Amino acid sequence: DPTDPTQNPLNPKGLKPCCACPETKSARDECFLHAGTEADEKCKELVQSHLACMRGLGFQV
């Protein structure tokens, strides 16, 4: 369980996926809201940054 700090030292605060990486999540979401049909290409780096942050906390995404 990646939210259990005793099982996952990468996530010592026990954050759930919905609350993890708020900075990268917000930037990704804003990009998708404003990029329209080109969102997949325009937001690619932001998506990758968010995935890297989530993986850094031990989430398998």
PDB file of N, CA, C, O and CB in Angstrom:
ATOM      1  N   ASP A   1       0.849  -1.186   0.000  1.00  0.00           N
ATOM      2  CA  ASP A   1       0.000   0.000   0.000  1.00  0.00           C
ATOM      3  C   ASP A   1       0.892   1.246   0.000  1.00  0.00           C
ATOM      4  O   ASP A   1       1.554   1.518   1.002  1.00  0.00           O
ATOM      5  CB  ASP A   1      -0.965   0.000   1.233  1.00  0.00           C
ATOM      6  N   PRO A   2       0.926   2.010  -1.098  1.00  0.00           N
ATOM      7  CA  PRO A   2       1.795   3.178  -1.170  1.00  0.00           C
ATOM      8  C   PRO A   2       1.390   4.311  -0.227  1.00  0.00           C
ATOM      9  O   PRO A   2       2.162   5.249  -0.030  1.00  0.00           O
ATOM     10  CB  PRO A   2       1.817   3.690  -2.570  1.00  0.00           C
ATOM     11  N   THR A   3       0.193   4.240   0.358  1.00  0.00           N
ATOM     12  CA  THR A   3      -0.219   5.288   1.290  1.00  0.00           C
ATOM     13  C   THR A   3       0.140   4.966   2.732  1.00  0.00           C
ATOM     14  O   THR A   3      -0.063   5.793   3.621  1.00  0.00           O
ATOM     15  CB  THR A   3      -1.703   5.516   1.182  1.00  0.00           C
ATOM     16  N   ASP A   4       0.672   3.773   2.973  1.00  0.00           N
ATOM     17  CA  ASP A   4       1.058   3.363   4.327  1.00  0.00           C
ATOM     18  C   ASP A   4       2.532   3.701   4.561  1.00  0.00           C
ATOM     19  O   ASP A   4       3.413   3.053   3.996  1.00  0.00           O
ATOM     20  CB  ASP A   4       0.803   1.838   4.541  1.00  0.00           C
ATOM     21  N   PRO A   5       2.804   4.715   5.393  1.00  0.00           N
ATOM     22  CA  PRO A   5       4.191   5.128   5.624  1.00  0.00           C
ATOM     23  C   PRO A   5       5.084   4.019   6.169  1.00  0.00           C
ATOM     24  O   PRO A   5       6.297   4.051   5.960  1.00  0.00           O
ATOM     25  CB  PRO A   5       4.216   6.283   6.573  1.00  0.00           C
ATOM     26  N   THR A   6       4.510   3.040   6.863  1.00  0.00           N
ATOM     27  CA  THR A   6       5.331   1.951   7.390  1.00  0.00           C
ATOM     28  C   THR A   6       5.760   0.991   6.283  1.00  0.00           C
ATOM     29  O   THR A   6       6.771   0.302   6.418  1.00  0.00           O
ATOM     30  CB  THR A   6       4.568   1.189   8.476  1.00  0.00           C
ATOM     31  N   GLN A   7       5.006   0.943   5.200  1.00  0.00           N
ATOM     32  CA  GLN A   7       5.333   0.072   4.074  1.00  0.00           C
ATOM     33  C   GLN A   7       6.053   0.816   2.955  1.00  0.00           C
ATOM     34  O   GLN A   7       6.745   0.196   2.147  1.00  0.00           O
ATOM     35  CB  GLN A   7       4.073  -0.565   3.533  1.00  0.00           C
ATOM     36  N   ASN A   8       5.896   2.137   2.898  1.00  0.00           N
ATOM     37  CA  ASN A   8       6.454   2.919   1.803  1.00  0.00           C
ATOM     38  C   ASN A   8       7.228   4.115   2.339  1.00  0.00           C
ATOM     39  O   ASN A   8       6.632   5.150   2.637  1.00  0.00           O
ATOM     40  CB  ASN A   8       5.346   3.385   0.855  1.00  0.00           C
ATOM     41  N   PRO A   9       8.537   3.991   2.467  1.00  0.00           N
ATOM     42  CA  PRO A   9       9.338   5.112   2.975  1.00  0.00           C
ATOM     43  C   PRO A   9       9.383   6.303   2.019  1.00  0.00           C
ATOM     44  O   PRO A   9       9.792   7.392   2.421  1.00  0.00           O
ATOM     45  CB  PRO A   9      10.746   4.645   3.256  1.00  0.00           C
ATOM     46  N   LEU A  10       8.974   6.121   0.763  1.00  0.00           N
ATOM     47  CA  LEU A  10       8.950   7.229  -0.191  1.00  0.00           C
ATOM     48  C   LEU A  10       7.798   8.191   0.089  1.00  0.00           C
ATOM     49  O   LEU A  10       7.810   9.330  -0.376  1.00  0.00           O
ATOM     50  CB  LEU A  10       8.842   6.694  -1.615  1.00  0.00           C
ATOM     51  N   ASN A  11       6.811   7.733   0.844  1.00  0.00           N
ATOM     52  CA  ASN A  11       5.626   8.536   1.143  1.00  0.00           C
ATOM     53  C   ASN A  11       5.437   8.608   2.659  1.00  0.00           C
ATOM     54  O   ASN A  11       4.472   8.051   3.182  1.00  0.00           O
ATOM     55  CB  ASN A  11       4.359   7.940   0.455  1.00  0.00           C
ATOM     56  N   PRO A  12       6.345   9.287   3.375  1.00  0.00           N
ATOM     57  CA  PRO A  12       6.282   9.294   4.839  1.00  0.00           C
ATOM     58  C   PRO A  12       5.040   9.982   5.405  1.00  0.00           C
ATOM     59  O   PRO A  12       4.672   9.732   6.553  1.00  0.00           O
ATOM     60  CB  PRO A  12       7.502   9.965   5.386  1.00  0.00           C
ATOM     61  N   LYS A  13       4.395  10.834   4.630  1.00  0.00           N
ATOM     62  CA  LYS A  13       3.189  11.514   5.119  1.00  0.00           C
ATOM     63  C   LYS A  13       1.927  10.696   4.872  1.00  0.00           C
ATOM     64  O   LYS A  13       0.853  11.063   5.349  1.00  0.00           O
ATOM     65  CB  LYS A  13       3.051  12.877   4.455  1.00  0.00           C
ATOM     66  N   GLY A  14       2.039   9.599   4.140  1.00  0.00           N
ATOM     67  CA  GLY A  14       0.877   8.754   3.869  1.00  0.00           C
ATOM     68  C   GLY A  14      -0.134   9.400   2.943  1.00  0.00           C
ATOM     69  O   GLY A  14      -1.336   9.172   3.080  1.00  0.00           O
ATOM     70  N   LEU A  15       0.339  10.204   2.001  1.00  0.00           N
ATOM     71  CA  LEU A  15      -0.567  10.882   1.076  1.00  0.00           C
ATOM     72  C   LEU A  15      -1.296   9.892   0.183  1.00  0.00           C
ATOM     73  O   LEU A  15      -0.722   8.896  -0.256  1.00  0.00           O
ATOM     74  CB  LEU A  15       0.201  11.881   0.222  1.00  0.00           C
ATOM     75  N   LYS A  16      -2.554  10.172  -0.080  1.00  0.00           N
ATOM     76  CA  LYS A  16      -3.330   9.386  -1.029  1.00  0.00           C
ATOM     77  C   LYS A  16      -3.078   9.971  -2.423  1.00  0.00           C
ATOM     78  O   LYS A  16      -2.680  11.131  -2.533  1.00  0.00           O
ATOM     79  CB  LYS A  16      -4.868   9.394  -0.666  1.00  0.00           C
ATOM     80  N   PRO A  17      -3.300   9.195  -3.488  1.00  0.00           N
ATOM     81  CA  PRO A  17      -3.017   9.687  -4.838  1.00  0.00           C
ATOM     82  C   PRO A  17      -3.707  11.009  -5.172  1.00  0.00           C
ATOM     83  O   PRO A  17      -3.142  11.837  -5.887  1.00  0.00           O
ATOM     84  CB  PRO A  17      -3.428   8.655  -5.839  1.00  0.00           C
ATOM     85  N   CYS A  18      -4.912  11.211  -4.664  1.00  0.00           N
ATOM     86  CA  CYS A  18      -5.641  12.443  -4.972  1.00  0.00           C
ATOM     87  C   CYS A  18      -4.981  13.682  -4.380  1.00  0.00           C
ATOM     88  O   CYS A  18      -5.194  14.789  -4.872  1.00  0.00           O
ATOM     89  CB  CYS A  18      -7.061  12.340  -4.467  1.00  0.00           C
ATOM     90  N   CYS A  19      -4.193  13.513  -3.345  1.00  0.00           N
ATOM     91  CA  CYS A  19      -3.599  14.650  -2.641  1.00  0.00           C
ATOM     92  C   CYS A  19      -2.097  14.777  -2.876  1.00  0.00           C
ATOM     93  O   CYS A  19      -1.475  15.734  -2.414  1.00  0.00           O
ATOM     94  CB  CYS A  19      -3.865  14.529  -1.163  1.00  0.00           C
ATOM     95  N   ALA A  20      -1.522  13.830  -3.582  1.00  0.00           N
ATOM     96  CA  ALA A  20      -0.081  13.840  -3.821  1.00  0.00           C
ATOM     97  C   ALA A  20       0.255  14.774  -4.978  1.00  0.00           C
ATOM     98  O   ALA A  20      -0.531  14.914  -5.915  1.00  0.00           O
ATOM     99  CB  ALA A  20       0.432  12.415  -4.112  1.00  0.00           C
ATOM    100  N   CYS A  21       1.397  15.398  -4.917  1.00  0.00           N
ATOM    101  CA  CYS A  21       1.946  16.222  -5.999  1.00  0.00           C
ATOM    102  C   CYS A  21       0.982  17.319  -6.466  1.00  0.00           C
ATOM    103  O   CYS A  21       0.687  17.397  -7.659  1.00  0.00           O
ATOM    104  CB  CYS A  21       2.311  15.341  -7.174  1.00  0.00           C
ATOM    105  N   PRO A  22       0.490  18.157  -5.567  1.00  0.00           N
ATOM    106  CA  PRO A  22      -0.495  19.162  -5.970  1.00  0.00           C
ATOM    107  C   PRO A  22       0.028  20.172  -6.992  1.00  0.00           C
ATOM    108  O   PRO A  22      -0.742  20.660  -7.820  1.00  0.00           O
ATOM    109  CB  PRO A  22      -0.976  19.896  -4.760  1.00  0.00           C
ATOM    110  N   GLU A  23       1.324  20.493  -6.947  1.00  0.00           N
ATOM    111  CA  GLU A  23       1.860  21.476  -7.885  1.00  0.00           C
ATOM    112  C   GLU A  23       1.826  20.943  -9.314  1.00  0.00           C
ATOM    113  O   GLU A  23       1.365  21.629 -10.227  1.00  0.00           O
ATOM    114  CB  GLU A  23       3.294  21.858  -7.498  1.00  0.00           C
ATOM    115  N   THR A  24       2.311  19.727  -9.506  1.00  0.00           N
ATOM    116  CA  THR A  24       2.335  19.176 -10.862  1.00  0.00           C
ATOM    117  C   THR A  24       0.929  18.808 -11.329  1.00  0.00           C
ATOM    118  O   THR A  24       0.624  18.895 -12.519  1.00  0.00           O
ATOM    119  CB  THR A  24       3.248  17.944 -10.923  1.00  0.00           C
ATOM    120  N   LYS A  25       0.083  18.401 -10.402  1.00  0.00           N
ATOM    121  CA  LYS A  25      -1.295  18.060 -10.756  1.00  0.00           C
ATOM    122  C   LYS A  25      -2.040  19.303 -11.226  1.00  0.00           C
ATOM    123  O   LYS A  25      -2.752  19.259 -12.229  1.00  0.00           O
ATOM    124  CB  LYS A  25      -2.023  17.418  -9.557  1.00  0.00           C
ATOM    125  N   SER A  26      -1.882  20.394 -10.517  1.00  0.00           N
ATOM    126  CA  SER A  26      -2.555  21.639 -10.875  1.00  0.00           C
ATOM    127  C   SER A  26      -2.092  22.157 -12.234  1.00  0.00           C
ATOM    128  O   SER A  26      -2.911  22.565 -13.058  1.00  0.00           O
ATOM    129  CB  SER A  26      -2.311  22.696  -9.804  1.00  0.00           C
ATOM    130  N   ALA A  27      -0.780  22.140 -12.466  1.00  0.00           N
ATOM    131  CA  ALA A  27      -0.243  22.609 -13.742  1.00  0.00           C
ATOM    132  C   ALA A  27      -0.753  21.740 -14.889  1.00  0.00           C
ATOM    133  O   ALA A  27      -1.117  22.256 -15.946  1.00  0.00           O
ATOM    134  CB  ALA A  27       1.297  22.607 -13.715  1.00  0.00           C
ATOM    135  N   ARG A  28      -0.778  20.440 -14.686  1.00  0.00           N
ATOM    136  CA  ARG A  28      -1.280  19.511 -15.707  1.00  0.00           C
ATOM    137  C   ARG A  28      -2.742  19.777 -16.013  1.00  0.00           C
ATOM    138  O   ARG A  28      -3.134  19.854 -17.178  1.00  0.00           O
ATOM    139  CB  ARG A  28      -1.099  18.059 -15.252  1.00  0.00           C
ATOM    140  N   ASP A  29      -3.555  19.919 -14.963  1.00  0.00           N
ATOM    141  CA  ASP A  29      -4.985  20.146 -15.146  1.00  0.00           C
ATOM    142  C   ASP A  29      -5.261  21.468 -15.854  1.00  0.00           C
ATOM    143  O   ASP A  29      -6.110  21.528 -16.744  1.00  0.00           O
ATOM    144  CB  ASP A  29      -5.696  20.121 -13.803  1.00  0.00           C
ATOM    145  N   GLU A  30      -4.554  22.524 -15.469  1.00  0.00           N
ATOM    146  CA  GLU A  30      -4.717  23.831 -16.121  1.00  0.00           C
ATOM    147  C   GLU A  30      -4.392  23.735 -17.604  1.00  0.00           C
ATOM    148  O   GLU A  30      -5.103  24.293 -18.439  1.00  0.00           O
ATOM    149  CB  GLU A  30      -3.818  24.890 -15.452  1.00  0.00           C
ATOM    150  N   CYS A  31      -3.334  23.036 -17.924  1.00  0.00           N
ATOM    151  CA  CYS A  31      -2.943  22.869 -19.318  1.00  0.00           C
ATOM    152  C   CYS A  31      -4.059  22.186 -20.105  1.00  0.00           C
ATOM    153  O   CYS A  31      -4.420  22.645 -21.189  1.00  0.00           O
ATOM    154  CB  CYS A  31      -1.638  22.058 -19.421  1.00  0.00           C
ATOM    155  N   PHE A  32      -4.602  21.106 -19.576  1.00  0.00           N
ATOM    156  CA  PHE A  32      -5.658  20.387 -20.283  1.00  0.00           C
ATOM    157  C   PHE A  32      -6.917  21.234 -20.431  1.00  0.00           C
ATOM    158  O   PHE A  32      -7.629  21.112 -21.428  1.00  0.00           O
ATOM    159  CB  PHE A  32      -5.988  19.092 -19.554  1.00  0.00           C
ATOM    160  N   LEU A  33      -7.198  22.084 -19.459  1.00  0.00           N
ATOM    161  CA  LEU A  33      -8.379  22.939 -19.548  1.00  0.00           C
ATOM    162  C   LEU A  33      -8.249  23.982 -20.647  1.00  0.00           C
ATOM    163  O   LEU A  33      -9.243  24.352 -21.272  1.00  0.00           O
ATOM    164  CB  LEU A  33      -8.627  23.623 -18.223  1.00  0.00           C
ATOM    165  N   HIS A  34      -7.033  24.457 -20.887  1.00  0.00           N
ATOM    166  CA  HIS A  34      -6.846  25.572 -21.815  1.00  0.00           C
ATOM    167  C   HIS A  34      -6.267  25.182 -23.169  1.00  0.00           C
ATOM    168  O   HIS A  34      -6.272  26.006 -24.084  1.00  0.00           O
ATOM    169  CB  HIS A  34      -5.962  26.582 -21.191  1.00  0.00           C
ATOM    170  N   ALA A  35      -5.779  23.983 -23.329  1.00  0.00           N
ATOM    171  CA  ALA A  35      -5.118  23.592 -24.575  1.00  0.00           C
ATOM    172  C   ALA A  35      -6.079  23.031 -25.621  1.00  0.00           C
ATOM    173  O   ALA A  35      -5.705  22.887 -26.785  1.00  0.00           O
ATOM    174  CB  ALA A  35      -4.055  22.573 -24.281  1.00  0.00           C
ATOM    175  N   GLY A  36      -7.283  22.720 -25.231  1.00  0.00           N
ATOM    176  CA  GLY A  36      -8.275  22.227 -26.186  1.00  0.00           C
ATOM    177  C   GLY A  36      -7.866  20.927 -26.849  1.00  0.00           C
ATOM    178  O   GLY A  36      -7.383  20.001 -26.197  1.00  0.00           O
ATOM    179  N   THR A  37      -8.071  20.873 -28.165  1.00  0.00           N
ATOM    180  CA  THR A  37      -7.816  19.640 -28.908  1.00  0.00           C
ATOM    181  C   THR A  37      -6.332  19.305 -29.010  1.00  0.00           C
ATOM    182  O   THR A  37      -5.978  18.177 -29.353  1.00  0.00           O
ATOM    183  CB  THR A  37      -8.403  19.748 -30.290  1.00  0.00           C
ATOM    184  N   GLU A  38      -5.470  20.257 -28.721  1.00  0.00           N
ATOM    185  CA  GLU A  38      -4.026  20.022 -28.792  1.00  0.00           C
ATOM    186  C   GLU A  38      -3.431  19.646 -27.434  1.00  0.00           C
ATOM    187  O   GLU A  38      -2.211  19.615 -27.277  1.00  0.00           O
ATOM    188  CB  GLU A  38      -3.325  21.259 -29.331  1.00  0.00           C
ATOM    189  N   ALA A  39      -4.279  19.365 -26.472  1.00  0.00           N
ATOM    190  CA  ALA A  39      -3.829  19.108 -25.101  1.00  0.00           C
ATOM    191  C   ALA A  39      -2.848  17.945 -25.008  1.00  0.00           C
ATOM    192  O   ALA A  39      -1.865  18.019 -24.271  1.00  0.00           O
ATOM    193  CB  ALA A  39      -5.017  18.831 -24.215  1.00  0.00           C
ATOM    194  N   ASP A  40      -3.107  16.877 -25.748  1.00  0.00           N
ATOM    195  CA  ASP A  40      -2.217  15.713 -25.651  1.00  0.00           C
ATOM    196  C   ASP A  40      -0.774  16.087 -25.952  1.00  0.00           C
ATOM    197  O   ASP A  40       0.143  15.637 -25.264  1.00  0.00           O
ATOM    198  CB  ASP A  40      -2.674  14.613 -26.607  1.00  0.00           C
ATOM    199  N   GLU A  41      -0.571  16.903 -26.970  1.00  0.00           N
ATOM    200  CA  GLU A  41       0.788  17.286 -27.350  1.00  0.00           C
ATOM    201  C   GLU A  41       1.324  18.419 -26.472  1.00  0.00           C
ATOM    202  O   GLU A  41       2.465  18.362 -26.015  1.00  0.00           O
ATOM    203  CB  GLU A  41       0.824  17.706 -28.818  1.00  0.00           C
ATOM    204  N   LYS A  42       0.511  19.440 -26.236  1.00  0.00           N
ATOM    205  CA  LYS A  42       0.963  20.618 -25.485  1.00  0.00           C
ATOM    206  C   LYS A  42       1.238  20.318 -24.016  1.00  0.00           C
ATOM    207  O   LYS A  42       2.081  20.969 -23.399  1.00  0.00           O
ATOM    208  CB  LYS A  42      -0.070  21.716 -25.585  1.00  0.00           C
ATOM    209  N   CYS A  43       0.548  19.357 -23.461  1.00  0.00           N
ATOM    210  CA  CYS A  43       0.650  19.086 -22.025  1.00  0.00           C
ATOM    211  C   CYS A  43       1.517  17.869 -21.706  1.00  0.00           C
ATOM    212  O   CYS A  43       1.601  17.451 -20.552  1.00  0.00           O
ATOM    213  CB  CYS A  43      -0.730  18.883 -21.447  1.00  0.00           C
ATOM    214  N   LYS A  44       2.148  17.315 -22.705  1.00  0.00           N
ATOM    215  CA  LYS A  44       2.907  16.077 -22.542  1.00  0.00           C
ATOM    216  C   LYS A  44       3.968  16.185 -21.438  1.00  0.00           C
ATOM    217  O   LYS A  44       4.083  15.289 -20.601  1.00  0.00           O
ATOM    218  CB  LYS A  44       3.572  15.703 -23.859  1.00  0.00           C
ATOM    219  N   GLU A  45       4.738  17.272 -21.435  1.00  0.00           N
ATOM    220  CA  GLU A  45       5.794  17.427 -20.422  1.00  0.00           C
ATOM    221  C   GLU A  45       5.215  17.551 -19.019  1.00  0.00           C
ATOM    222  O   GLU A  45       5.783  17.028 -18.060  1.00  0.00           O
ATOM    223  CB  GLU A  45       6.653  18.655 -20.734  1.00  0.00           C
ATOM    224  N   LEU A  46       4.076  18.248 -18.899  1.00  0.00           N
ATOM    225  CA  LEU A  46       3.446  18.402 -17.586  1.00  0.00           C
ATOM    226  C   LEU A  46       2.920  17.060 -17.074  1.00  0.00           C
ATOM    227  O   LEU A  46       3.000  16.769 -15.881  1.00  0.00           O
ATOM    228  CB  LEU A  46       2.300  19.429 -17.657  1.00  0.00           C
ATOM    229  N   VAL A  47       2.388  16.258 -17.976  1.00  0.00           N
ATOM    230  CA  VAL A  47       1.913  14.924 -17.602  1.00  0.00           C
ATOM    231  C   VAL A  47       3.093  14.084 -17.124  1.00  0.00           C
ATOM    232  O   VAL A  47       3.006  13.405 -16.100  1.00  0.00           O
ATOM    233  CB  VAL A  47       1.193  14.231 -18.798  1.00  0.00           C
ATOM    234  N   GLN A  48       4.199  14.134 -17.871  1.00  0.00           N
ATOM    235  CA  GLN A  48       5.381  13.361 -17.489  1.00  0.00           C
ATOM    236  C   GLN A  48       5.927  13.817 -16.132  1.00  0.00           C
ATOM    237  O   GLN A  48       6.355  12.993 -15.325  1.00  0.00           O
ATOM    238  CB  GLN A  48       6.471  13.490 -18.566  1.00  0.00           C
ATOM    239  N   SER A  49       5.911  15.123 -15.885  1.00  0.00           N
ATOM    240  CA  SER A  49       6.376  15.643 -14.592  1.00  0.00           C
ATOM    241  C   SER A  49       5.503  15.134 -13.452  1.00  0.00           C
ATOM    242  O   SER A  49       6.005  14.765 -12.390  1.00  0.00           O
ATOM    243  CB  SER A  49       6.384  17.181 -14.600  1.00  0.00           C
ATOM    244  N   HIS A  50       4.194  15.118 -13.683  1.00  0.00           N
ATOM    245  CA  HIS A  50       3.277  14.645 -12.644  1.00  0.00           C
ATOM    246  C   HIS A  50       3.475  13.145 -12.394  1.00  0.00           C
ATOM    247  O   HIS A  50       3.485  12.699 -11.247  1.00  0.00           O
ATOM    248  CB  HIS A  50       1.811  14.933 -13.045  1.00  0.00           C
ATOM    249  N   LEU A  51       3.632  12.379 -13.464  1.00  0.00           N
ATOM    250  CA  LEU A  51       3.870  10.942 -13.300  1.00  0.00           C
ATOM    251  C   LEU A  51       5.169  10.688 -12.542  1.00  0.00           C
ATOM    252  O   LEU A  51       5.228   9.803 -11.688  1.00  0.00           O
ATOM    253  CB  LEU A  51       3.914  10.245 -14.670  1.00  0.00           C
ATOM    254  N   ALA A  52       6.197  11.452 -12.848  1.00  0.00           N
ATOM    255  CA  ALA A  52       7.479  11.290 -12.152  1.00  0.00           C
ATOM    256  C   ALA A  52       7.328  11.603 -10.670  1.00  0.00           C
ATOM    257  O   ALA A  52       7.892  10.909  -9.825  1.00  0.00           O
ATOM    258  CB  ALA A  52       8.555  12.197 -12.777  1.00  0.00           C
ATOM    259  N   CYS A  53       6.574  12.642 -10.357  1.00  0.00           N
ATOM    260  CA  CYS A  53       6.340  13.001  -8.956  1.00  0.00           C
ATOM    261  C   CYS A  53       5.587  11.874  -8.240  1.00  0.00           C
ATOM    262  O   CYS A  53       5.954  11.486  -7.131  1.00  0.00           O
ATOM    263  CB  CYS A  53       5.543  14.331  -8.859  1.00  0.00           C
ATOM    264  N   MET A  54       4.546  11.356  -8.872  1.00  0.00           N
ATOM    265  CA  MET A  54       3.761  10.278  -8.268  1.00  0.00           C
ATOM    266  C   MET A  54       4.619   9.029  -8.052  1.00  0.00           C
ATOM    267  O   MET A  54       4.549   8.392  -7.001  1.00  0.00           O
ATOM    268  CB  MET A  54       2.547   9.940  -9.153  1.00  0.00           C
ATOM    269  N   ARG A  55       5.417   8.692  -9.045  1.00  0.00           N
ATOM    270  CA  ARG A  55       6.298   7.521  -8.912  1.00  0.00           C
ATOM    271  C   ARG A  55       7.323   7.742  -7.810  1.00  0.00           C
ATOM    272  O   ARG A  55       7.716   6.804  -7.116  1.00  0.00           O
ATOM    273  CB  ARG A  55       7.012   7.223 -10.246  1.00  0.00           C
ATOM    274  N   GLY A  56       7.754   8.991  -7.654  1.00  0.00           N
ATOM    275  CA  GLY A  56       8.708   9.316  -6.605  1.00  0.00           C
ATOM    276  C   GLY A  56       8.148   9.093  -5.211  1.00  0.00           C
ATOM    277  O   GLY A  56       8.895   8.923  -4.248  1.00  0.00           O
ATOM    278  N   LEU A  57       6.822   9.096  -5.114  1.00  0.00           N
ATOM    279  CA  LEU A  57       6.160   8.821  -3.835  1.00  0.00           C
ATOM    280  C   LEU A  57       5.766   7.349  -3.704  1.00  0.00           C
ATOM    281  O   LEU A  57       5.140   6.952  -2.721  1.00  0.00           O
ATOM    282  CB  LEU A  57       4.921   9.703  -3.685  1.00  0.00           C
ATOM    283  N   GLY A  58       6.136   6.551  -4.696  1.00  0.00           N
ATOM    284  CA  GLY A  58       5.874   5.122  -4.615  1.00  0.00           C
ATOM    285  C   GLY A  58       4.593   4.650  -5.273  1.00  0.00           C
ATOM    286  O   GLY A  58       4.250   3.472  -5.173  1.00  0.00           O
ATOM    287  N   PHE A  59       3.877   5.543  -5.945  1.00  0.00           N
ATOM    288  CA  PHE A  59       2.648   5.132  -6.622  1.00  0.00           C
ATOM    289  C   PHE A  59       3.002   4.496  -7.956  1.00  0.00           C
ATOM    290  O   PHE A  59       3.891   4.974  -8.661  1.00  0.00           O
ATOM    291  CB  PHE A  59       1.691   6.337  -6.825  1.00  0.00           C
ATOM    292  N   GLN A  60       2.312   3.425  -8.299  1.00  0.00           N
ATOM    293  CA  GLN A  60       2.553   2.732  -9.564  1.00  0.00           C
ATOM    294  C   GLN A  60       1.574   3.262 -10.599  1.00  0.00           C
ATOM    295  O   GLN A  60       0.445   2.786 -10.714  1.00  0.00           O
ATOM    296  CB  GLN A  60       2.409   1.186  -9.401  1.00  0.00           C
ATOM    297  N   VAL A  61       2.031   4.256 -11.347  1.00  0.00           N
ATOM    298  CA  VAL A  61       1.192   4.860 -12.390  1.00  0.00           C
ATOM    299  C   VAL A  61       1.839   4.719 -13.736  1.00  0.00           C
ATOM    300  O   VAL A  61       1.282   5.166 -14.739  1.00  0.00           O
ATOM    301  CB  VAL A  61       0.924   6.330 -12.096  1.00  0.00           C
TER     302      VAL A  61
END
